[in-house]
């Protein structure tokens, strides 16, 4: 008799509920039948599953693309399961080669500590960090001696490693693959041995690494974890994976109006996917929204307003989300300036080239980008569009500079 057959009617209903919610929005479950059995065993024994998420804190900024896996962790938390947040302070010094065509830059101890701290602060906007188990893999990996490391590596062939697309591509392109990079998935798998993880979450680009954990667990006679692979979320361009380096991201720590405005700029065809993967909307609500979007006559803008509201509410609060919505409707739909504009004291010349002015105010990172923005009609002075990058602006008290759709600055002339 398998585990599921041992459950009573009430437990079977709980199994179906958990499985339905926890498997929603997941790209791949490996293997699927074991996942259901693990949930069933957890219900029967009244013992929470250990759900692992490994992180190499390579950058301090968390964006909405990261909330795909965070929202899944939140669902596990709500069912009473244990979240194992693993900080790869040891593996981060190697650098995860996933999706890279070159050797990844290793992190210093200081970078790991700083990035991990900011991760925790930002993750707390989605999951309950007080209920999370925090682990650092340097605690055990720094004590692994050469004998154990050779034992770990003795069950892995070079051919198996070269099954990874990133390694294969680099090998065929005659780009270097350093031996230490082969140890990354081995050590990540050993993390699962130490933590005795039941489930490991990762993006679809982590397929090789997280599956490797099952192999290493088996090597140590541990019950093998089940892998849940989450889809990668496209960025604002609707094409590339959301990434700060591609400037197509929505940061969870950005200003509320910025989050709202950026969300309103996503392609219509991604609204349903953003709701399903990145928002905290219940499964039933997501299905309702997707059904509505498929109906003719429904304005996607209204649904996008609801999505933008939900993001600001998730990362801030309801009152702030309402303010951001009104700001957007005022500035974008009614073509008016917002009621509150940040003031900047101006100490420079009272006549200045528009490009120099934009750069001096740090509204754009470079003069070349400022010129492109001017040429594209994205710069306004007191609501008048500036189209000549060589135009000289006369600075006066209260003059308002607008860059793009969301940045406004009011100048206050410094008194002598």
Secondary structure as a PSIPRED ss2 file (coil, helix, strand):
# PSIPRED VFORMAT (PSIPRED V4.0)

   1 X C   1.000  0.000  0.000
   2 X C   1.000  0.000  0.000
   3 X C   1.000  0.000  0.000
   4 X H   0.000  1.000  0.000
   5 X H   0.000  1.000  0.000
   6 X H   0.000  1.000  0.000
   7 X C   1.000  0.000  0.000
   8 X C   1.000  0.000  0.000
   9 X H   0.000  1.000  0.000
  10 X H   0.000  1.000  0.000
  11 X H   0.000  1.000  0.000
  12 X H   0.000  1.000  0.000
  13 X H   0.000  1.000  0.000
  14 X H   0.000  1.000  0.000
  15 X H   0.000  1.000  0.000
  16 X H   0.000  1.000  0.000
  17 X H   0.000  1.000  0.000
  18 X H   0.000  1.000  0.000
  19 X H   0.000  1.000  0.000
  20 X H   0.000  1.000  0.000
  21 X H   0.000  1.000  0.000
  22 X H   0.000  1.000  0.000
  23 X H   0.000  1.000  0.000
  24 X C   1.000  0.000  0.000
  25 X C   1.000  0.000  0.000
  26 X E   0.000  0.000  1.000
  27 X E   0.000  0.000  1.000
  28 X E   0.000  0.000  1.000
  29 X E   0.000  0.000  1.000
  30 X E   0.000  0.000  1.000
  31 X C   1.000  0.000  0.000
  32 X H   0.000  1.000  0.000
  33 X H   0.000  1.000  0.000
  34 X H   0.000  1.000  0.000
  35 X H   0.000  1.000  0.000
  36 X H   0.000  1.000  0.000
  37 X H   0.000  1.000  0.000
  38 X H   0.000  1.000  0.000
  39 X H   0.000  1.000  0.000
  40 X H   0.000  1.000  0.000
  41 X H   0.000  1.000  0.000
  42 X H   0.000  1.000  0.000
  43 X H   0.000  1.000  0.000
  44 X H   0.000  1.000  0.000
  45 X H   0.000  1.000  0.000
  46 X C   1.000  0.000  0.000
  47 X C   1.000  0.000  0.000
  48 X C   1.000  0.000  0.000
  49 X C   1.000  0.000  0.000
  50 X E   0.000  0.000  1.000
  51 X E   0.000  0.000  1.000
  52 X E   0.000  0.000  1.000
  53 X E   0.000  0.000  1.000
  54 X E   0.000  0.000  1.000
  55 X E   0.000  0.000  1.000
  56 X C   1.000  0.000  0.000
  57 X C   1.000  0.000  0.000
  58 X C   1.000  0.000  0.000
  59 X C   1.000  0.000  0.000
  60 X C   1.000  0.000  0.000
  61 X C   1.000  0.000  0.000
  62 X C   1.000  0.000  0.000
  63 X E   0.000  0.000  1.000
  64 X H   0.000  1.000  0.000
  65 X H   0.000  1.000  0.000
  66 X H   0.000  1.000  0.000
  67 X H   0.000  1.000  0.000
  68 X H   0.000  1.000  0.000
  69 X H   0.000  1.000  0.000
  70 X H   0.000  1.000  0.000
  71 X H   0.000  1.000  0.000
  72 X H   0.000  1.000  0.000
  73 X H   0.000  1.000  0.000
  74 X H   0.000  1.000  0.000
  75 X H   0.000  1.000  0.000
  76 X H   0.000  1.000  0.000
  77 X H   0.000  1.000  0.000
  78 X H   0.000  1.000  0.000
  79 X C   1.000  0.000  0.000
  80 X C   1.000  0.000  0.000
  81 X C   1.000  0.000  0.000
  82 X E   0.000  0.000  1.000
  83 X E   0.000  0.000  1.000
  84 X E   0.000  0.000  1.000
  85 X E   0.000  0.000  1.000
  86 X E   0.000  0.000  1.000
  87 X E   0.000  0.000  1.000
  88 X C   1.000  0.000  0.000
  89 X C   1.000  0.000  0.000
  90 X C   1.000  0.000  0.000
  91 X H   0.000  1.000  0.000
  92 X H   0.000  1.000  0.000
  93 X H   0.000  1.000  0.000
  94 X C   1.000  0.000  0.000
  95 X C   1.000  0.000  0.000
  96 X C   1.000  0.000  0.000
  97 X C   1.000  0.000  0.000
  98 X C   1.000  0.000  0.000
  99 X C   1.000  0.000  0.000
 100 X C   1.000  0.000  0.000
 101 X C   1.000  0.000  0.000
 102 X C   1.000  0.000  0.000
 103 X C   1.000  0.000  0.000
 104 X C   1.000  0.000  0.000
 105 X C   1.000  0.000  0.000
 106 X C   1.000  0.000  0.000
 107 X C   1.000  0.000  0.000
 108 X C   1.000  0.000  0.000
 109 X H   0.000  1.000  0.000
 110 X H   0.000  1.000  0.000
 111 X H   0.000  1.000  0.000
 112 X H   0.000  1.000  0.000
 113 X H   0.000  1.000  0.000
 114 X H   0.000  1.000  0.000
 115 X H   0.000  1.000  0.000
 116 X H   0.000  1.000  0.000
 117 X H   0.000  1.000  0.000
 118 X H   0.000  1.000  0.000
 119 X H   0.000  1.000  0.000
 120 X H   0.000  1.000  0.000
 121 X H   0.000  1.000  0.000
 122 X H   0.000  1.000  0.000
 123 X H   0.000  1.000  0.000
 124 X C   1.000  0.000  0.000
 125 X C   1.000  0.000  0.000
 126 X C   1.000  0.000  0.000
 127 X C   1.000  0.000  0.000
 128 X C   1.000  0.000  0.000
 129 X H   0.000  1.000  0.000
 130 X H   0.000  1.000  0.000
 131 X H   0.000  1.000  0.000
 132 X C   1.000  0.000  0.000
 133 X E   0.000  0.000  1.000
 134 X E   0.000  0.000  1.000
 135 X E   0.000  0.000  1.000
 136 X E   0.000  0.000  1.000
 137 X C   1.000  0.000  0.000
 138 X H   0.000  1.000  0.000
 139 X H   0.000  1.000  0.000
 140 X H   0.000  1.000  0.000
 141 X H   0.000  1.000  0.000
 142 X C   1.000  0.000  0.000
 143 X C   1.000  0.000  0.000
 144 X C   1.000  0.000  0.000
 145 X C   1.000  0.000  0.000
 146 X H   0.000  1.000  0.000
 147 X H   0.000  1.000  0.000
 148 X H   0.000  1.000  0.000
 149 X H   0.000  1.000  0.000
 150 X H   0.000  1.000  0.000
 151 X H   0.000  1.000  0.000
 152 X H   0.000  1.000  0.000
 153 X H   0.000  1.000  0.000
 154 X C   1.000  0.000  0.000
 155 X C   1.000  0.000  0.000
 156 X C   1.000  0.000  0.000
 157 X C   1.000  0.000  0.000
 158 X H   0.000  1.000  0.000
 159 X H   0.000  1.000  0.000
 160 X H   0.000  1.000  0.000
 161 X H   0.000  1.000  0.000
 162 X C   1.000  0.000  0.000
 163 X C   1.000  0.000  0.000
 164 X C   1.000  0.000  0.000
 165 X H   0.000  1.000  0.000
 166 X H   0.000  1.000  0.000
 167 X H   0.000  1.000  0.000
 168 X H   0.000  1.000  0.000
 169 X H   0.000  1.000  0.000
 170 X H   0.000  1.000  0.000
 171 X H   0.000  1.000  0.000
 172 X H   0.000  1.000  0.000
 173 X C   1.000  0.000  0.000
 174 X C   1.000  0.000  0.000
 175 X C   1.000  0.000  0.000
 176 X C   1.000  0.000  0.000
 177 X C   1.000  0.000  0.000
 178 X C   1.000  0.000  0.000
 179 X H   0.000  1.000  0.000
 180 X H   0.000  1.000  0.000
 181 X H   0.000  1.000  0.000
 182 X H   0.000  1.000  0.000
 183 X H   0.000  1.000  0.000
 184 X H   0.000  1.000  0.000
 185 X H   0.000  1.000  0.000
 186 X H   0.000  1.000  0.000
 187 X H   0.000  1.000  0.000
 188 X H   0.000  1.000  0.000
 189 X H   0.000  1.000  0.000
 190 X H   0.000  1.000  0.000
 191 X H   0.000  1.000  0.000
 192 X H   0.000  1.000  0.000
 193 X H   0.000  1.000  0.000
 194 X H   0.000  1.000  0.000
 195 X H   0.000  1.000  0.000
 196 X C   1.000  0.000  0.000
 197 X C   1.000  0.000  0.000
 198 X C   1.000  0.000  0.000
 199 X E   0.000  0.000  1.000
 200 X E   0.000  0.000  1.000
 201 X E   0.000  0.000  1.000
 202 X E   0.000  0.000  1.000
 203 X E   0.000  0.000  1.000
 204 X H   0.000  1.000  0.000
 205 X H   0.000  1.000  0.000
 206 X H   0.000  1.000  0.000
 207 X H   0.000  1.000  0.000
 208 X H   0.000  1.000  0.000
 209 X H   0.000  1.000  0.000
 210 X H   0.000  1.000  0.000
 211 X H   0.000  1.000  0.000
 212 X H   0.000  1.000  0.000
 213 X H   0.000  1.000  0.000
 214 X H   0.000  1.000  0.000
 215 X H   0.000  1.000  0.000
 216 X H   0.000  1.000  0.000
 217 X H   0.000  1.000  0.000
 218 X H   0.000  1.000  0.000
 219 X H   0.000  1.000  0.000
 220 X C   1.000  0.000  0.000
 221 X C   1.000  0.000  0.000
 222 X C   1.000  0.000  0.000
 223 X C   1.000  0.000  0.000
 224 X C   1.000  0.000  0.000
 225 X C   1.000  0.000  0.000
 226 X E   0.000  0.000  1.000
 227 X E   0.000  0.000  1.000
 228 X E   0.000  0.000  1.000
 229 X E   0.000  0.000  1.000
 230 X E   0.000  0.000  1.000
 231 X C   1.000  0.000  0.000
 232 X C   1.000  0.000  0.000
 233 X C   1.000  0.000  0.000
 234 X E   0.000  0.000  1.000
 235 X C   1.000  0.000  0.000
 236 X C   1.000  0.000  0.000
 237 X C   1.000  0.000  0.000
 238 X C   1.000  0.000  0.000
 239 X C   1.000  0.000  0.000
 240 X C   1.000  0.000  0.000
 241 X E   0.000  0.000  1.000
 242 X C   1.000  0.000  0.000
 243 X C   1.000  0.000  0.000
 244 X C   1.000  0.000  0.000
 245 X C   1.000  0.000  0.000
 246 X C   1.000  0.000  0.000
 247 X C   1.000  0.000  0.000
 248 X C   1.000  0.000  0.000
 249 X C   1.000  0.000  0.000
 250 X C   1.000  0.000  0.000
 251 X E   0.000  0.000  1.000
 252 X C   1.000  0.000  0.000
 253 X C   1.000  0.000  0.000
 254 X C   1.000  0.000  0.000
 255 X C   1.000  0.000  0.000
 256 X H   0.000  1.000  0.000
 257 X H   0.000  1.000  0.000
 258 X H   0.000  1.000  0.000
 259 X H   0.000  1.000  0.000
 260 X H   0.000  1.000  0.000
 261 X H   0.000  1.000  0.000
 262 X H   0.000  1.000  0.000
 263 X H   0.000  1.000  0.000
 264 X C   1.000  0.000  0.000
 265 X C   1.000  0.000  0.000
 266 X C   1.000  0.000  0.000
 267 X C   1.000  0.000  0.000
 268 X H   0.000  1.000  0.000
 269 X H   0.000  1.000  0.000
 270 X H   0.000  1.000  0.000
 271 X H   0.000  1.000  0.000
 272 X H   0.000  1.000  0.000
 273 X H   0.000  1.000  0.000
 274 X H   0.000  1.000  0.000
 275 X H   0.000  1.000  0.000
 276 X H   0.000  1.000  0.000
 277 X H   0.000  1.000  0.000
 278 X C   1.000  0.000  0.000
 279 X C   1.000  0.000  0.000
 280 X C   1.000  0.000  0.000
 281 X C   1.000  0.000  0.000
 282 X C   1.000  0.000  0.000
 283 X H   0.000  1.000  0.000
 284 X H   0.000  1.000  0.000
 285 X H   0.000  1.000  0.000
 286 X H   0.000  1.000  0.000
 287 X H   0.000  1.000  0.000
 288 X H   0.000  1.000  0.000
 289 X H   0.000  1.000  0.000
 290 X H   0.000  1.000  0.000
 291 X H   0.000  1.000  0.000
 292 X H   0.000  1.000  0.000
 293 X H   0.000  1.000  0.000
 294 X H   0.000  1.000  0.000
 295 X C   1.000  0.000  0.000
 296 X C   1.000  0.000  0.000
 297 X C   1.000  0.000  0.000
 298 X C   1.000  0.000  0.000
 299 X C   1.000  0.000  0.000
 300 X H   0.000  1.000  0.000
 301 X H   0.000  1.000  0.000
 302 X H   0.000  1.000  0.000
 303 X H   0.000  1.000  0.000
 304 X H   0.000  1.000  0.000
 305 X H   0.000  1.000  0.000
 306 X H   0.000  1.000  0.000
 307 X H   0.000  1.000  0.000
 308 X H   0.000  1.000  0.000
 309 X H   0.000  1.000  0.000
 310 X H   0.000  1.000  0.000
 311 X H   0.000  1.000  0.000
 312 X H   0.000  1.000  0.000
 313 X H   0.000  1.000  0.000
 314 X H   0.000  1.000  0.000
 315 X H   0.000  1.000  0.000
 316 X C   1.000  0.000  0.000
 317 X C   1.000  0.000  0.000
 318 X H   0.000  1.000  0.000
 319 X H   0.000  1.000  0.000
 320 X H   0.000  1.000  0.000
 321 X H   0.000  1.000  0.000
 322 X H   0.000  1.000  0.000
 323 X H   0.000  1.000  0.000
 324 X H   0.000  1.000  0.000
 325 X H   0.000  1.000  0.000
 326 X H   0.000  1.000  0.000
 327 X H   0.000  1.000  0.000
 328 X H   0.000  1.000  0.000
 329 X H   0.000  1.000  0.000
 330 X H   0.000  1.000  0.000
 331 X H   0.000  1.000  0.000
 332 X H   0.000  1.000  0.000
 333 X H   0.000  1.000  0.000
 334 X C   1.000  0.000  0.000
 335 X C   1.000  0.000  0.000
 336 X C   1.000  0.000  0.000
 337 X C   1.000  0.000  0.000
 338 X C   1.000  0.000  0.000
 339 X C   1.000  0.000  0.000
 340 X C   1.000  0.000  0.000
 341 X C   1.000  0.000  0.000
 342 X C   1.000  0.000  0.000
 343 X E   0.000  0.000  1.000
 344 X E   0.000  0.000  1.000
 345 X E   0.000  0.000  1.000
 346 X E   0.000  0.000  1.000
 347 X C   1.000  0.000  0.000
 348 X C   1.000  0.000  0.000
 349 X C   1.000  0.000  0.000
 350 X C   1.000  0.000  0.000
 351 X E   0.000  0.000  1.000
 352 X E   0.000  0.000  1.000
 353 X E   0.000  0.000  1.000
 354 X H   0.000  1.000  0.000
 355 X H   0.000  1.000  0.000
 356 X H   0.000  1.000  0.000
 357 X H   0.000  1.000  0.000
 358 X H   0.000  1.000  0.000
 359 X H   0.000  1.000  0.000
 360 X H   0.000  1.000  0.000
 361 X C   1.000  0.000  0.000
 362 X C   1.000  0.000  0.000
 363 X C   1.000  0.000  0.000
 364 X C   1.000  0.000  0.000
 365 X C   1.000  0.000  0.000
 366 X C   1.000  0.000  0.000
 367 X H   0.000  1.000  0.000
 368 X H   0.000  1.000  0.000
 369 X H   0.000  1.000  0.000
 370 X H   0.000  1.000  0.000
 371 X H   0.000  1.000  0.000
 372 X H   0.000  1.000  0.000
 373 X H   0.000  1.000  0.000
 374 X H   0.000  1.000  0.000
 375 X H   0.000  1.000  0.000
 376 X C   1.000  0.000  0.000
 377 X C   1.000  0.000  0.000
 378 X C   1.000  0.000  0.000
 379 X E   0.000  0.000  1.000
 380 X E   0.000  0.000  1.000
 381 X E   0.000  0.000  1.000
 382 X C   1.000  0.000  0.000
 383 X C   1.000  0.000  0.000
 384 X E   0.000  0.000  1.000
 385 X E   0.000  0.000  1.000
 386 X E   0.000  0.000  1.000
 387 X C   1.000  0.000  0.000
 388 X C   1.000  0.000  0.000
 389 X C   1.000  0.000  0.000
 390 X C   1.000  0.000  0.000
 391 X C   1.000  0.000  0.000
 392 X E   0.000  0.000  1.000
 393 X E   0.000  0.000  1.000
 394 X E   0.000  0.000  1.000
 395 X C   1.000  0.000  0.000
 396 X C   1.000  0.000  0.000
 397 X C   1.000  0.000  0.000
 398 X C   1.000  0.000  0.000
 399 X C   1.000  0.000  0.000
 400 X E   0.000  0.000  1.000
 401 X E   0.000  0.000  1.000
 402 X E   0.000  0.000  1.000
 403 X E   0.000  0.000  1.000
 404 X C   1.000  0.000  0.000
 405 X C   1.000  0.000  0.000
 406 X C   1.000  0.000  0.000
 407 X E   0.000  0.000  1.000
 408 X E   0.000  0.000  1.000
 409 X E   0.000  0.000  1.000
 410 X E   0.000  0.000  1.000
 411 X E   0.000  0.000  1.000
 412 X E   0.000  0.000  1.000
 413 X E   0.000  0.000  1.000
 414 X C   1.000  0.000  0.000
 415 X C   1.000  0.000  0.000
 416 X C   1.000  0.000  0.000
